[in-house]
């Protein structure tokens, strides 16, 4: 989806440009999911 929105010719171009931000984004997403799943209904 990101590839199409940005107009990159292939997903490898998108990954080459943006892969450096992925580790931090993954950690934040995991923390958010952990918080959401840990809440008592």
TIVEXBA-246980 format. One line per 5 residues: their letters; for each residue x, y, z of N, C-alpha, C. Coordinates in steps of 0.001 Angstrom, whole numbers, m for minus. Layout:
BEGIN
A = X,Y,Z,X,Y,Z,X,Y,Z ~ ...
This chain:
BEGIN
XXXXX = 826,m1184,0,0,0,0,876,1257,0 ~ 1881,1268,862,2773,2431,942,3479,2638,m394 ~ 3921,1551,m996,4584,1633,m2295,3695,2338,m3310 ~ 2434,1963,m3358,1504,2567,m4311,1259,4039,m3993 ~ 1069,4356,m2725,805,5741,m2334,1984,6640,m2692
XXXXX = 3193,6146,m2447,4388,6951,m2709,4826,6913,m4166 ~ 4251,6001,m4931,4581,5923,m6350,5903,5244,m6647 ~ 6387,4413,m5727,7628,3686,m5967,7391,2560,m6970 ~ 8412,2272,m7758,8281,1261,m8800,8199,m151,m8244 ~ 8741,m365,m7046,8684,m1690,m6430,8757,m1534,m4921
XXXXX = 8343,m2591,m4221,8391,m2547,m2763,9836,m2494,m2272 ~ 10773,m2994,m3051,12177,m2947,m2618,12679,m1509,m2547 ~ 12194,m639,m3422,12567,778,m3348,12049,1371,m2045 ~ 10806,1081,m1721,10210,1582,m480,10999,1086,725 ~ 11319,m204,740,12060,m763,1871,13470,m174,1968
XXXXX = 14119,39,821,15458,632,849,15436,2034,1450 ~ 14391,2786,1144,14297,4169,1610,13873,4252,3073 ~ 12928,3394,3482,12303,3556,4790,12629,2477,5813 ~ 13414,1478,5477,13664,378,6415,14382,826,7683 ~ 15101,1929,7631,15814,2396,8823,14874,2816,9942
XXXXX = 13620,3133,9626,12693,3547,10670,11906,2381,11253 ~ 11983,1225,10628,11161,99,11047,11431,m411,12460 ~ 12675,m589,12894,12880,m1116,14255,12194,m268,15326 ~ 12312,1032,15246,11685,1901,16237,10169,1808,16153 ~ 9636,1761,14955,8193,1661,14773,7672,341,15314
XXXXX = 8432,m734,15123,8013,m2040,15617,7972,m2054,17131 ~ 8953,m1452,17772,8977,m1398,19234,7792,m608,19771 ~ 7489,522,19153,6360,1337,19598,5040,604,19386 ~ 4899,m46,18245,3666,m788,17959,3490,m1930,18954 ~ 4580,m2613,19279,4503,m3705,20248,4109,m3184,21625
XXXXX = 4635,m2033,22003,4295,m1452,23300,2819,m1059,23353 ~ 2309,m494,22269,895,m112,22215,12,m1351,22302 ~ 350,m2377,21541,m440,m3607,21563,m387,m4250,22943 ~ 779,m4238,23567,916,m4793,24911,18,m4057,25889 ~ 2,m2730,25798,m839,m1942,26691,m2315,m2227,26452
XXXXX = m2719,m2322,25192,m4111,m2587,24875,m4550,m3980,25336 ~ m3693,m4962,25138,m4044,m6326,25502,m3941,m6579,26998 ~ m3238,m5718,27703,m3083,m5886,29149,m4214,m5238,29937 ~ m4991,m4371,29277,m6085,m3702,29965,m7180,m4700,30315 ~ m7766,m4502,31481,m8897,m5322,31893,m10188,m4714,31349
X = m11031,m5516,30729,m12274,m4975,30174,m13247,m4510,31236
